[in-house]
């Protein structure tokens, strides 16, 4: 299953086994995109859905405002409360550096590819 969701900021979502994969197809993670992403993760990972992992493929994202970091932490907490793993994939070097500078690289799990994130 693969769906494009959102009008101005599409997010492609799919289920791969017990993993929910979301791909924001935007350069900048703005407030609307993040709220949509939080809603999608909440719906897909609800109890009884069988989702064990949430994978966010951020390969197209080149700008990540500080608000986005806070909302990603919110998604992380949401996943932890449901005993789901959250993995971030495809981060551009400048985005990865933001995680290192803010020490959020200690909070999040990263993977080199969606396949690796789903497998592990």
Secondary structure, 3 states (H helix, E strand, C coil): CEEEECCCCCEEEEEECCEEEEEECCCECCHHHHHHHHHHHHHHCCCCCCCCEEEEECCCCCECCHHHHHHHHHHHHHHHHCCCEEEEECCCHHHHHHHHHCCHHHCCEEECCHHHHHHC
